[in-house]
Amino acid sequence: MADAHAKPQHDYHLVDPSPWPAVGSVSAFIAAVGGISWMHHLYQAAPLVFGVGVAGILYTFIGWWRDVIREAQYQGFHTRVVQISHRYGMILFIASEVMFFVAWFWAYFNAALFPDAPNEVARLAFTHGVWPPKGIETFDPWHLPLLNTLILLTSGTTVTWAHHALLENDRQGLKWGLILTIALGLTFTCVQAYEYSHAAFHFSGNIYGATFFMATGFHGAHVIIGSIFLTVCLLRALKGHFSPTQHLGFEFAAWYWHFVDVVWLFLFACIYVWGAGPPHAE
């Protein structure tokens, strides 16, 4: 009997039936029901239901990634033609992420540029026609935000170092570049958590806090996701995966990390620097 998983004699990958889309969808539904029920205190077991859903989502991640790694690393399904389609897919994914952040920037600038919009009664009552609203103590952009900017820009150089080391088949350079990038990403997250804990405003109750935390908070979530992405790449590198000609997973992680860097530059310039208002504003 022929091996059902033998590499076909063509450049395209016909994916085998997979349980992960169904398992992931059911797990996400369970997590959503549990999370909503927990927030509305509908029943005592809601946190447990939410936890089961999250566990199922994490299990889906691990299982699906494992299958994709096996297809690429051991079964040879990721031919040059397949890699082209994967690159298009990653480009479209990052484009969708760009539009995701455009929405938060749009919300912030809509409030910041038109704080005295007469049709926005609640906004006008809070901002009194000025931005930042009176009574809001904004962050000093040249303190922790600048430090985080330098940390994230440095991480962009280390992931580039890791990429070039891989292209030159320098395995030690690849590993140390990834280790430093992950360490810098975790440092960024810790600094931002410290910054959040000392914020003089809250998420709820005012439009400044809501737009600030939604934009910077979602970016922080992307930094955490990118750190996990790079950690998976580091584990694969330690196992001997990737080669100068076959390293699509690492390449996508590097693309994602550079995207996170660029978004932060816009956040720093627009929300922390421009959005802080004039110095010593009353």
C-alpha positions as CSV (number, residue, x, y, z in Angstrom):
1,M,0.0,0.0,0.0
2,A,1.4,3.4,-0.9
3,D,2.2,5.8,1.8
4,A,-0.8,8.2,2.1
5,H,1.6,11.0,3.3
6,A,4.2,10.5,0.6
7,K,5.3,13.7,-1.1
8,P,3.3,14.1,-4.3
9,Q,4.9,14.6,-7.7
10,H,3.9,18.3,-8.0
11,D,4.6,21.6,-6.3
12,Y,1.3,22.1,-4.6
13,H,0.2,21.0,-1.1
14,L,-3.2,19.4,-0.9
15,V,-3.8,19.6,2.9
16,D,-5.0,16.5,4.7
17,P,-8.3,16.7,6.6
18,S,-7.6,18.4,9.9
19,P,-9.6,18.5,13.2
20,W,-8.1,21.8,14.3
21,P,-10.6,24.3,12.6
22,A,-13.5,22.5,14.3
23,V,-11.8,22.1,17.6
24,G,-10.7,25.7,17.6
25,S,-14.1,27.0,16.7
26,V,-15.9,25.0,19.4
27,S,-13.2,26.1,21.9
28,A,-13.6,29.8,21.0
29,F,-17.4,29.5,21.3
30,I,-17.1,27.9,24.8
31,A,-14.6,30.6,25.8
32,A,-16.9,33.3,24.6
33,V,-19.9,31.9,26.4
34,G,-17.9,31.4,29.6
35,G,-16.3,34.8,29.4
36,I,-19.6,36.7,28.8
37,S,-21.3,34.7,31.5
38,W,-18.5,35.4,33.9
39,M,-18.6,39.2,33.2
40,H,-22.4,39.2,33.8
41,H,-22.2,36.8,36.8
42,L,-24.8,34.5,35.3
43,Y,-23.7,31.3,37.1
44,Q,-20.8,30.2,39.4
45,A,-19.2,27.8,36.9
46,A,-18.7,30.5,34.3
47,P,-14.9,30.9,35.1
48,L,-14.5,27.2,34.7
49,V,-16.3,27.2,31.3
50,F,-14.1,30.1,30.2
51,G,-11.0,28.2,31.3
52,V,-12.0,25.1,29.4
53,G,-12.5,27.2,26.3
54,V,-9.1,28.9,26.6
55,A,-7.4,25.5,27.2
56,G,-9.0,24.2,24.0
57,I,-7.8,27.2,22.1
58,L,-4.3,26.8,23.4
59,Y,-4.4,23.0,22.6
60,T,-5.5,24.0,19.0
61,F,-2.6,26.3,18.7
62,I,-0.1,23.7,19.7
63,G,-1.6,20.9,17.6
64,W,-2.0,23.1,14.5
65,W,1.5,24.5,14.7
66,R,2.9,21.0,15.3
67,D,1.2,19.8,12.1
68,V,2.4,22.8,10.0
69,I,6.0,22.3,11.4
70,R,5.9,18.6,10.5
71,E,4.6,19.4,7.0
72,A,7.4,21.9,6.4
73,Q,10.3,20.3,8.2
74,Y,9.9,16.6,7.8
75,Q,7.4,16.0,5.0
76,G,8.7,18.5,2.5
77,F,5.3,19.9,1.5
78,H,6.4,23.6,1.7
79,T,7.8,23.8,-1.8
80,R,8.8,27.1,-3.5
81,V,5.3,27.4,-5.0
82,V,3.7,26.7,-1.6
83,Q,6.0,29.3,0.1
84,I,4.8,31.9,-2.4
85,S,1.2,31.4,-1.4
86,H,2.2,31.4,2.3
87,R,4.0,34.7,1.9
88,Y,0.9,36.2,0.2
89,G,-1.2,35.0,3.1
90,M,1.2,36.5,5.7
91,I,1.2,39.8,3.8
92,L,-2.6,39.9,3.7
93,F,-2.7,39.0,7.4
94,I,-0.3,41.9,8.3
95,A,-2.4,44.2,6.1
96,S,-5.5,43.2,8.1
97,E,-3.6,44.0,11.3
98,V,-2.6,47.4,9.9
99,M,-6.3,48.2,9.3
100,F,-7.1,46.9,12.8
101,F,-4.8,49.6,14.3
102,V,-6.1,52.2,11.8
103,A,-9.4,51.8,13.6
104,W,-7.9,52.6,17.0
105,F,-5.9,55.5,15.6
106,W,-9.1,56.7,13.9
107,A,-10.9,56.6,17.2
108,Y,-8.1,58.5,19.0
109,F,-7.7,61.2,16.3
110,N,-11.5,61.7,16.0
111,A,-11.6,62.6,19.7
112,A,-8.3,64.5,19.7
113,L,-8.8,66.6,16.6
114,F,-12.5,67.3,17.3
115,P,-12.8,67.6,21.1
116,D,-15.4,70.4,20.7
117,A,-17.6,68.7,18.2
118,P,-21.1,70.1,19.0
119,N,-22.9,66.9,18.0
120,E,-20.8,64.8,20.5
121,V,-22.5,66.1,23.7
122,A,-20.9,63.6,26.1
123,R,-17.5,64.2,24.6
124,L,-17.8,68.0,24.9
125,A,-19.0,67.7,28.5
126,F,-15.8,65.8,29.4
127,T,-13.2,67.5,27.2
128,H,-14.6,71.1,27.5
129,G,-13.3,71.5,23.9
130,V,-9.6,70.8,24.6
131,W,-7.3,67.8,24.2
132,P,-5.9,66.3,26.4
133,P,-9.0,66.9,28.5
134,K,-8.6,69.1,31.6
135,G,-7.8,67.0,34.6
136,I,-6.0,64.3,32.6
137,E,-2.4,63.9,33.6
138,T,-0.7,62.4,30.6
139,F,2.5,60.5,30.5
140,D,5.8,62.2,30.0
141,P,6.8,60.9,26.6
142,W,10.5,61.3,27.2
143,H,10.5,59.0,30.2
144,L,9.2,55.4,30.1
145,P,7.7,55.7,26.6
146,L,11.0,56.8,25.2
147,L,12.8,53.9,27.0
148,N,10.3,51.5,25.6
149,T,10.8,52.9,22.1
150,L,14.6,52.4,22.4
151,I,14.0,48.8,23.7
152,L,11.7,47.9,20.8
153,L,13.9,49.5,18.2
154,T,16.9,47.6,19.6
155,S,14.8,44.4,19.4
156,G,14.3,45.1,15.7
157,T,18.0,45.1,15.2
158,T,18.6,41.9,17.1
159,V,15.9,40.0,15.1
160,T,17.5,41.3,11.9
161,W,20.9,40.1,13.2
162,A,19.3,36.7,13.8
163,H,17.9,36.6,10.3
164,H,21.2,37.5,8.6
165,A,23.0,35.0,10.8
166,L,20.6,32.3,9.5
167,L,21.1,33.3,5.9
168,E,24.9,32.8,6.5
169,N,24.2,29.5,8.4
170,D,25.5,31.0,11.6
171,R,23.5,28.9,14.1
172,Q,25.0,30.6,17.2
173,G,24.2,34.1,15.8
174,L,20.6,32.9,15.1
175,K,20.1,31.6,18.6
176,W,21.6,34.6,20.4
177,G,19.8,37.0,18.2
178,L,16.5,35.3,19.0
179,I,17.3,35.2,22.7
180,L,18.1,38.9,22.9
181,T,15.0,39.8,20.9
182,I,12.7,37.7,23.2
183,A,14.4,39.3,26.2
184,L,13.9,42.8,24.9
185,G,10.2,42.0,24.1
186,L,9.6,40.7,27.6
187,T,11.4,43.8,29.0
188,F,9.1,46.0,26.9
189,T,6.0,44.3,28.3
190,C,7.3,44.6,31.9
191,V,8.0,48.4,31.4
192,Q,4.6,48.9,29.9
193,A,2.9,47.0,32.7
194,Y,4.7,49.2,35.2
195,E,3.7,52.3,33.2
196,Y,0.0,51.2,33.3
197,S,0.1,50.6,37.0
198,H,1.2,54.2,37.5
199,A,-1.3,55.8,35.1
200,A,-3.1,58.8,36.5
201,F,-6.2,58.0,34.5
202,H,-8.4,54.9,34.0
203,F,-9.8,52.9,31.1
204,S,-13.4,53.5,31.9
205,G,-15.2,56.8,32.5
206,N,-13.4,59.0,30.0
207,I,-12.6,59.0,26.3
208,Y,-8.9,59.8,26.7
209,G,-8.3,56.7,28.8
210,A,-10.5,54.5,26.6
211,T,-8.7,55.4,23.4
212,F,-5.2,55.4,25.0
213,F,-5.5,52.0,26.6
214,M,-7.3,50.4,23.6
215,A,-4.5,51.5,21.2
216,T,-1.5,50.9,23.4
217,G,-3.0,47.8,25.1
218,F,-3.7,46.0,21.8
219,H,-0.2,46.8,20.7
220,G,1.1,45.3,24.0
221,A,-0.9,42.2,23.3
222,H,0.7,42.0,19.8
223,V,4.2,42.3,21.5
224,I,3.2,39.3,23.7
225,I,2.0,37.3,20.7
226,G,5.2,38.2,18.8
227,S,7.3,37.1,21.8
228,I,5.6,33.7,21.8
229,F,6.1,33.5,18.0
230,L,9.8,34.2,18.4
231,T,10.0,31.7,21.3
232,V,8.6,29.0,19.1
233,C,11.2,29.9,16.5
234,L,14.0,29.7,19.2
235,L,12.9,26.3,20.3
236,R,12.9,25.1,16.7
237,A,16.3,26.6,16.1
238,L,17.6,24.7,19.2
239,K,16.2,21.5,17.6
240,G,18.1,22.2,14.4
241,H,15.2,23.5,12.3
242,F,15.6,26.2,9.7
243,S,18.2,26.5,7.0
244,P,19.4,29.4,4.8
245,T,17.0,28.4,2.1
246,Q,14.1,27.0,4.2
247,H,13.0,29.2,7.1
248,L,9.6,30.5,6.3
249,G,8.4,30.3,9.9
250,F,11.2,32.4,11.2
251,E,10.8,34.9,8.3
252,F,7.2,35.4,9.2
253,A,8.0,35.9,12.9
254,A,10.6,38.6,11.8
255,W,8.0,40.3,9.6
256,Y,5.5,40.3,12.4
257,W,8.0,41.8,14.8
258,H,9.0,44.6,12.5
259,F,5.3,45.4,12.0
260,V,5.0,45.6,15.8
261,D,8.0,48.0,15.9
262,V,6.5,50.3,13.2
263,V,3.1,50.5,15.0
264,W,4.8,51.5,18.2
265,L,6.7,54.3,16.4
266,F,3.3,55.7,15.3
267,L,1.8,55.2,18.8
268,F,4.8,57.0,20.4
269,A,4.7,59.9,18.0
270,C,1.0,60.4,17.9
271,I,-0.4,59.4,21.3
272,Y,2.6,59.9,23.7
273,V,4.3,63.0,22.1
274,W,1.6,64.8,20.0
275,G,-1.3,63.7,22.3
276,A,0.4,64.8,25.5
277,G,-0.4,68.4,24.6
278,P,1.8,71.5,25.2
279,P,4.3,71.3,28.1
280,H,2.9,72.4,31.5
281,A,-0.6,72.9,30.0
282,E,-3.1,73.9,32.6
